[in-house]
Amino acid sequence: MSNITQSRLLAELNTILRFSGLLTGEAVKSRAATFWDNSPMRAKALLRPSSVEQLQQCMRLCHAARQVIVPLGGNTSLAEGTAASADDMVLSLERLNQIEQIDTVSQTVTVQAGVVLQALHEALAAQNWVFPVDLGARGSCTLGGMLATNAGGFGVLVHGMMRTQVLGLEVVLADGSLLSSMHGFLKNNSGYDLKQLFIGSEGTLGIITRAILRIKPALAGRASALLGVERFEQVCELLKHLQSGSGLSAFEVMWPSFWRLNTGEYSSHQSPLAGEHNFYVLLECQASSQAAAEAACCSALEAAFNDGLLQDAVIAQSMAEAQSLWAIREAYEAEQKRFKQIWGFDVSLRIADMQRFAQLLEERLKRLSAAIYLSVYGHLADGNLHLILGGNPPLPETHTVEEVVYQCLAEFGGSISAEHGVGLEKKPWLHLTRNANELHWMRQLKQLFDPHGLLNPGKIFDSEPA
Ligand SMILES: Cc1cc2nc3c(=O)[nH]c(=O)nc-3n(C[C@H](O)[C@H](O)[C@H](O)COP(=O)(O)OP(=O)(O)OC[C@H]3O[C@@H](n4cnc5c(N)ncnc54)[C@H](O)[C@@H]3O)c2cc1C
């Protein structure tokens, strides 16, 4: 801390934020620590600027006072990226929540960072447009948080992750200065693409305040189907088959461990397929009309069935039926009811290695503790698996469990984080995914943009190598 005292810093922030923008004490504690954790939020203060100018003034002041800032969006990230200490100040983007412009000629939307994903979906749907990224936390996660973590979700196989959607970005740096790359068009090869540095940087390089994102005309037809498949090779063959001409827009795969848990006695869902299968595929095809989507989906599945690629299938006959299929994929209440301890992992690896990895991991976890249940599912087409490990005590230590999972993954050359970021949680394992040279240049970038280490320090990596 420089020569500005804590009480003066808070008083000056209060003046900038005009009272309701600055929360301290009980008002901070009344907020939940994270989406999953209802314990009180920890922070010296919660700053809630309502304009970029206010945010810049706060950052200038905090920079002068060497005050640590933890950026906060919807708090739905799953890697402790928003964890703060009692000495930190949390900077929430919740009042920067305006959809500034929907430009259907340029096919872009200009948003402030605090816009909640679902609000954007609804505003665009009213004009028959879509933002192509969607994910389970849509009711809470913000565009700023999604950019800061380079979020993925269900449509990545067609549209890419957040990084692909960004045509312009505005960032406030640690010293309060503004870096604007709000250009708004796709092709701009006039030098370095600076905005990409901040996407996926988890609030460690700058505060994302506004963005120009790509939007697409809405397709009126969506057909969803659930398939039962016998062998993993058939799942991969199915993906290839559906990618040629069916309008495939989502391809989610669930292993039987996931399916049994989420359609069994602890779940409110029932399996719409008769019998058990080794793999369950939930897919969606899109087309310009409902009839066209259903026709494309049906004929692709009929051909796949004739080629012996699937054992059973149900095609949703209504929006309600489609929603009930997707509700199984997005469910998490069964694991919460059944297990006292849950560990979640979000990894990526080559599609071809996925089944061998899942089998090997299961064997190793069984050897570690018979009490651990491994549930596997994921965005297979993106090379992304989610692993939910659940159990009831006595259980091994978290570090031991993580070691088994990540060592097994490292043998397949996979990544410890596919879409949720590193935060604090995965930091000890980053060296398994990134080599020493990569980490060196990441630290150099951090030093360049935030030489005093004030922005979300300790997240992703420590400023000095361990
Ligand atoms: C039920 C559920 C399903 C999910 N499904 C998916 C999924 O399919 N795909 C996926 O990718 N993720 C998924 N997630 C994870 C999460 O929703 C995403 O990581 C999301 O992008 C986080 O957005 P947020 O606004 O909640 O960010 P937060 O959790 O608030 O913050 C995330 C990180 O970004 C930083 N940050 C936040 N806002 C800013 C900003 N404006 N500028 C700079 N840094 C900032 C924070 O400091 C933190 O490090 C899921 C989460 C849940 C709870």
The ligand as a Gaussian input file, in Angstrom:
#p B3LYP/6-31G(d) Opt

LIG

0 1
 C      -24.256000     -25.397000     -14.365000
 C      -23.002000     -24.862000     -15.035000
 C      -22.724000     -25.241000     -16.338000
 C      -21.575000     -24.751000     -16.978000
 N      -21.316000     -25.138000     -18.258000
 C      -20.252000     -24.637000     -18.903000
 C      -19.989000     -24.991000     -20.260000
 O      -20.688000     -25.801000     -20.867000
 N      -18.934000     -24.406000     -20.872000
 C      -18.115000     -23.504000     -20.222000
 O      -17.183000     -22.987000     -20.828000
 N      -18.323000     -23.184000     -18.930000
 C      -19.375000     -23.711000     -18.264000
 N      -19.593000     -23.368000     -16.948000
 C      -18.633000     -22.489000     -16.243000
 C      -18.979000     -20.986000     -16.258000
 O      -20.352000     -20.767000     -16.469000
 C      -18.158000     -20.265000     -17.300000
 O      -16.788000     -20.352000     -16.940000
 C      -18.520000     -18.774000     -17.454000
 O      -17.826000     -18.289000     -18.559000
 C      -18.184000     -17.919000     -16.251000
 O      -18.830000     -16.663000     -16.391000
 P      -19.125000     -15.764000     -15.104000
 O      -19.730000     -14.483000     -15.548000
 O      -19.894000     -16.527000     -14.110000
 O      -17.643000     -15.498000     -14.599000
 P      -17.070000     -15.529000     -13.112000
 O      -17.241000     -16.880000     -12.531000
 O      -17.619000     -14.416000     -12.329000
 O      -15.530000     -15.248000     -13.417000
 C      -14.746000     -16.163000     -14.122000
 C      -13.315000     -15.636000     -14.243000
 O      -13.291000     -14.497000     -15.076000
 C      -12.878000     -13.333000     -14.359000
 N      -13.762000     -12.254000     -14.816000
 C      -15.109000     -12.188000     -14.689000
 N      -15.569000     -11.094000     -15.312000
 C      -14.499000     -10.463000     -15.848000
 C      -14.328000      -9.281000     -16.618000
 N      -15.350000      -8.530000     -16.982000
 N      -13.067000      -8.926000     -16.988000
 C      -12.011000      -9.689000     -16.643000
 N      -12.116000     -10.801000     -15.917000
 C      -13.341000     -11.196000     -15.530000
 C      -12.996000     -13.694000     -12.887000
 O      -12.058000     -13.001000     -12.093000
 C      -12.719000     -15.189000     -12.918000
 O      -11.335000     -15.414000     -12.958000
 C      -20.711000     -23.865000     -16.288000
 C      -20.999000     -23.487000     -14.972000
 C      -22.124000     -23.986000     -14.335000
 C      -22.404000     -23.535000     -12.936000

